[in-house]
Amino acid sequence: MIWYGKESRVDGLERTTINPEQCGGRPCIRGMRIRVSDVLDLACVQYAARPTAPDLGATTA
């Protein structure tokens, strides 16, 4: 982690910053007040909403 004044950046994640005065010190997208956890939560919800198998209709035996 590298500190730049009040902000720090996580090594390898140039778009992520941590500022103790912004969003309770949680990691955010640089220059925005969008928390990384919010982005990951949205991605998980969309991934979970995808169907796991194609709809084959009613099966008959």
PyMOL commands that place a pseudoatom at each C-alpha (Angstrom):
pseudoatom trace, name=CA, resn=MET, resi=1, chain=A, elem=C, hetatm=0, pos=[0.000, 0.000, 0.000]
pseudoatom trace, name=CA, resn=ILE, resi=2, chain=A, elem=C, hetatm=0, pos=[1.356, 3.427, -0.953]
pseudoatom trace, name=CA, resn=TRP, resi=3, chain=A, elem=C, hetatm=0, pos=[0.302, 6.618, 0.859]
pseudoatom trace, name=CA, resn=TYR, resi=4, chain=A, elem=C, hetatm=0, pos=[-0.283, 9.869, -1.040]
pseudoatom trace, name=CA, resn=GLY, resi=5, chain=A, elem=C, hetatm=0, pos=[-1.125, 12.475, 1.603]
pseudoatom trace, name=CA, resn=LYS, resi=6, chain=A, elem=C, hetatm=0, pos=[-4.514, 11.409, 2.983]
pseudoatom trace, name=CA, resn=GLU, resi=7, chain=A, elem=C, hetatm=0, pos=[-5.081, 8.739, 0.328]
pseudoatom trace, name=CA, resn=SER, resi=8, chain=A, elem=C, hetatm=0, pos=[-3.428, 5.419, -0.186]
pseudoatom trace, name=CA, resn=ARG, resi=9, chain=A, elem=C, hetatm=0, pos=[-3.421, 3.228, -3.243]
pseudoatom trace, name=CA, resn=VAL, resi=10, chain=A, elem=C, hetatm=0, pos=[-3.398, -0.521, -3.222]
pseudoatom trace, name=CA, resn=ASP, resi=11, chain=A, elem=C, hetatm=0, pos=[-0.453, -1.930, -5.172]
pseudoatom trace, name=CA, resn=GLY, resi=12, chain=A, elem=C, hetatm=0, pos=[-1.572, -3.323, -8.527]
pseudoatom trace, name=CA, resn=LEU, resi=13, chain=A, elem=C, hetatm=0, pos=[-4.981, -1.667, -8.313]
pseudoatom trace, name=CA, resn=GLU, resi=14, chain=A, elem=C, hetatm=0, pos=[-4.367, 1.808, -9.720]
pseudoatom trace, name=CA, resn=ARG, resi=15, chain=A, elem=C, hetatm=0, pos=[-8.096, 2.567, -9.849]
pseudoatom trace, name=CA, resn=THR, resi=16, chain=A, elem=C, hetatm=0, pos=[-8.635, 1.844, -6.145]
pseudoatom trace, name=CA, resn=THR, resi=17, chain=A, elem=C, hetatm=0, pos=[-7.934, 4.316, -3.333]
pseudoatom trace, name=CA, resn=ILE, resi=18, chain=A, elem=C, hetatm=0, pos=[-8.364, 4.265, 0.423]
pseudoatom trace, name=CA, resn=ASN, resi=19, chain=A, elem=C, hetatm=0, pos=[-9.075, 7.575, 2.146]
pseudoatom trace, name=CA, resn=PRO, resi=20, chain=A, elem=C, hetatm=0, pos=[-9.971, 7.597, 5.855]
pseudoatom trace, name=CA, resn=GLU, resi=21, chain=A, elem=C, hetatm=0, pos=[-12.181, 10.661, 5.284]
pseudoatom trace, name=CA, resn=GLN, resi=22, chain=A, elem=C, hetatm=0, pos=[-14.165, 9.097, 2.430]
pseudoatom trace, name=CA, resn=CYS, resi=23, chain=A, elem=C, hetatm=0, pos=[-16.720, 6.295, 2.808]
pseudoatom trace, name=CA, resn=GLY, resi=24, chain=A, elem=C, hetatm=0, pos=[-15.452, 5.370, 6.269]
pseudoatom trace, name=CA, resn=GLY, resi=25, chain=A, elem=C, hetatm=0, pos=[-11.999, 4.471, 4.973]
pseudoatom trace, name=CA, resn=ARG, resi=26, chain=A, elem=C, hetatm=0, pos=[-13.274, 1.677, 2.757]
pseudoatom trace, name=CA, resn=PRO, resi=27, chain=A, elem=C, hetatm=0, pos=[-11.614, 1.093, -0.639]
pseudoatom trace, name=CA, resn=CYS, resi=28, chain=A, elem=C, hetatm=0, pos=[-13.252, 3.202, -3.378]
pseudoatom trace, name=CA, resn=ILE, resi=29, chain=A, elem=C, hetatm=0, pos=[-12.940, 3.685, -7.111]
pseudoatom trace, name=CA, resn=ARG, resi=30, chain=A, elem=C, hetatm=0, pos=[-10.434, 6.521, -7.604]
pseudoatom trace, name=CA, resn=GLY, resi=31, chain=A, elem=C, hetatm=0, pos=[-12.059, 9.944, -7.908]
pseudoatom trace, name=CA, resn=MET, resi=32, chain=A, elem=C, hetatm=0, pos=[-15.538, 8.647, -7.028]
pseudoatom trace, name=CA, resn=ARG, resi=33, chain=A, elem=C, hetatm=0, pos=[-17.434, 7.723, -3.903]
pseudoatom trace, name=CA, resn=ILE, resi=34, chain=A, elem=C, hetatm=0, pos=[-18.266, 4.260, -5.193]
pseudoatom trace, name=CA, resn=ARG, resi=35, chain=A, elem=C, hetatm=0, pos=[-17.075, 1.565, -2.818]
pseudoatom trace, name=CA, resn=VAL, resi=36, chain=A, elem=C, hetatm=0, pos=[-15.368, -1.504, -4.220]
pseudoatom trace, name=CA, resn=SER, resi=37, chain=A, elem=C, hetatm=0, pos=[-17.666, -3.673, -2.093]
pseudoatom trace, name=CA, resn=ASP, resi=38, chain=A, elem=C, hetatm=0, pos=[-20.722, -2.130, -3.822]
pseudoatom trace, name=CA, resn=VAL, resi=39, chain=A, elem=C, hetatm=0, pos=[-19.319, -2.980, -7.254]
pseudoatom trace, name=CA, resn=LEU, resi=40, chain=A, elem=C, hetatm=0, pos=[-18.592, -6.551, -6.175]
pseudoatom trace, name=CA, resn=ASP, resi=41, chain=A, elem=C, hetatm=0, pos=[-22.065, -6.932, -4.635]
pseudoatom trace, name=CA, resn=LEU, resi=42, chain=A, elem=C, hetatm=0, pos=[-23.701, -5.809, -7.886]
pseudoatom trace, name=CA, resn=ALA, resi=43, chain=A, elem=C, hetatm=0, pos=[-21.527, -8.193, -9.899]
pseudoatom trace, name=CA, resn=CYS, resi=44, chain=A, elem=C, hetatm=0, pos=[-22.500, -11.102, -7.618]
pseudoatom trace, name=CA, resn=VAL, resi=45, chain=A, elem=C, hetatm=0, pos=[-26.203, -10.309, -7.904]
pseudoatom trace, name=CA, resn=GLN, resi=46, chain=A, elem=C, hetatm=0, pos=[-26.032, -10.214, -11.693]
pseudoatom trace, name=CA, resn=TYR, resi=47, chain=A, elem=C, hetatm=0, pos=[-23.971, -13.414, -11.801]
pseudoatom trace, name=CA, resn=ALA, resi=48, chain=A, elem=C, hetatm=0, pos=[-26.447, -15.203, -9.528]
pseudoatom trace, name=CA, resn=ALA, resi=49, chain=A, elem=C, hetatm=0, pos=[-29.393, -14.039, -11.662]
pseudoatom trace, name=CA, resn=ARG, resi=50, chain=A, elem=C, hetatm=0, pos=[-28.018, -15.769, -14.771]
pseudoatom trace, name=CA, resn=PRO, resi=51, chain=A, elem=C, hetatm=0, pos=[-29.646, -19.101, -15.550]
pseudoatom trace, name=CA, resn=THR, resi=52, chain=A, elem=C, hetatm=0, pos=[-27.363, -22.059, -14.949]
pseudoatom trace, name=CA, resn=ALA, resi=53, chain=A, elem=C, hetatm=0, pos=[-28.904, -24.291, -17.615]
pseudoatom trace, name=CA, resn=PRO, resi=54, chain=A, elem=C, hetatm=0, pos=[-30.868, -23.543, -20.751]
pseudoatom trace, name=CA, resn=ASP, resi=55, chain=A, elem=C, hetatm=0, pos=[-34.630, -23.775, -20.442]
pseudoatom trace, name=CA, resn=LEU, resi=56, chain=A, elem=C, hetatm=0, pos=[-35.554, -27.046, -22.167]
pseudoatom trace, name=CA, resn=GLY, resi=57, chain=A, elem=C, hetatm=0, pos=[-39.248, -26.837, -21.454]
pseudoatom trace, name=CA, resn=ALA, resi=58, chain=A, elem=C, hetatm=0, pos=[-41.252, -29.622, -19.882]
pseudoatom trace, name=CA, resn=THR, resi=59, chain=A, elem=C, hetatm=0, pos=[-39.634, -33.035, -19.962]
pseudoatom trace, name=CA, resn=THR, resi=60, chain=A, elem=C, hetatm=0, pos=[-41.660, -36.150, -20.579]
pseudoatom trace, name=CA, resn=ALA, resi=61, chain=A, elem=C, hetatm=0, pos=[-40.761, -39.663, -19.626]
for i in range(1, 61): cmd.bond("trace and resi %d" % i, "trace and resi %d" % (i + 1))
show_as sticks, trace
zoom trace
